[in-house]
Amino acid sequence: MIGCGSFFIARRCLDSYCMKNTESDRRNFFRRIIQGASALLMLSSVGVLLQYLKNPLRSKIQRAKICALSELNEFQPSKNFSIGGVKGIVVLDNHKNVHAFNRKCSHLGCLVVYQNEDRQFFCNCHKGTYDLTGKVIFGPPPHPLSKLLVEISDDTIFVTAESEALHRYS
Amino acid sequence: MKSMSEITKEWLLDRVRPFQSIVEYLSRKHVPQHKHSVWYYFGGVTLFFFIIQIITGVLLLFYYQPTSEPVLEKNPVTSSKQTENLLFELQSAVEADSSKAALLRMLGDQPDARIKMLYPSGAYASIEYIRTQVRYGWLIHSLHSWSSNVLILFVFIHLFSAFLMKAYRKPRELMWYSGSVLFALVLGFGFTGYVLPWDEVAYYATSIGTEYPRALPIVGEWLVRLLRGADQVTGETLTRMFGIHVVVLPLSVLGILGLHLVLALIQGSSIPISIRTGVKQVPFFSRYIYREFFLWIILLIALVAVCYFFPWELGTPFDLLQPSSPPVGIHPEWYFMFLFQTLNILPSRIAGIDGILIGQILFGIAAAFWFFIPVLDRRSARNVRSPLFTIIGIIAILYFIVMTTWGYISVSQH
């Protein structure tokens, strides 16, 4: 039905396009059809390609034990960790509160380091500097460090982090 | 007012003079038209499917992981503190050193498993990921698998039609030789690509396929080891076949295919000896090219339709550490069936010699005969009809069809 219909329409188009109905007109029409079809195919292929290349990795929320609370003190107030690809740090502030941050600098994504003598986070790449609450105090970073959820139970520190789309299989 | 293409052409020719003569040559090129000229299109169609294989193959490479190592996952955290500590250690161990994966897989068999195995191999898992998670991944995977079969089908048609039209005769011997090598390389693609999903059928088909050369004297053992990278088919084989499939064969094909195509452009299509009069000439640019494009578009649409309605399936995953028995009625792909069936029907010993060895020697002689046809067929080299070689060609086709059919019938009876 559809086939017959499209054939009929194509035939009408062909007839109206080639009023003179010469061979070269027919050939031109055929050529146009092929060019049009290739263009359409190319366009849809590019669409498929772009969708295909977008890797559909899944993010995953993970909770992990970092260390015992008693391990942190004023001489060694921080500990680095990695949960599902998220590089984080826990740090003890002056009021003995524990904070956890993602170490990714908000400027260009380098990993910040904790400097105990100045009680600050420092990024070696472009000198971005954050205080112990994650606020920017110097340099180019546009946003504070992102915080991670901290829980303390029975002297143990747990951190929950959402991995940044790293998993193929869940 | 000049059109865009004319401006581009002038710009290019002003800068690269030699193009002028090439363009002039190609614009004068004609393709003969006669009652057998439909077969000329199959070379181009084969090329088209090869291009599809390159594109989809590169796309699959973005996600495929050629490893037989299992994919593991830790079980959800339990309340026990001890379990949590152990989990943490195991997790670190997995992250630190993947070779411990095998040990952890054993743990996965325990009822209170802390680590469970998601897939027995990364290779299978990655194809499953492409098929089920990646957008249009099923399409790319199906296109690559279906198109490989269609490509080989068209290679067979192109080969046999060239044979029967005696297109190998002087001055086109080089096209025949390069085409024959391409034929072998395409079969090599089929064989090496077959193992990559690392499912049961792929594993055992490769085990059987790489076992045949062992019958050869002196080099047999060495050849088997060379193909497998080990005594058995293992993860080493997978790595090796992957390397051959994505680097060695493509590089070899590109050079020889380039030669084959340049020769085709320079020498043009061969007109069969039987056709003496009534040959029309059709300009290659752009009348012939447009017809060929038209065919490509139709075939591409048909291929996508096949992939949509019959997406390519994966078999049962193969677990190297807990191998299953070969599935009942295991057989190679259709294009190897005639070889498989021939070796199957040979008795185990013929006049005191290993039957498989005899089979391989016979196939070796047949392949050499086929390759050196341009030298052997003296009559057609002088442009005289040679019915003997037509009969040989028809026998070869019949042999292929009969043996393939017989192979499928005997496999289905098991």
Interface residues (C-beta under 8 A of the other chain):
Chain A: R27 F30 R31 I34 A37 S38 L41 V48 L49 Q51 Y52 L53 K54 N55 P56 R63 A64 K65 R168 Y169 S170
Chain B: L59 F62 Y63 V71 E73 V77 E84 N85 F88 L118 Y119 A125 S126 Y129 Q133 V134 R135 Y136 G137 L139 I140 S286 R287 Y290 F293 F294 I297 L300
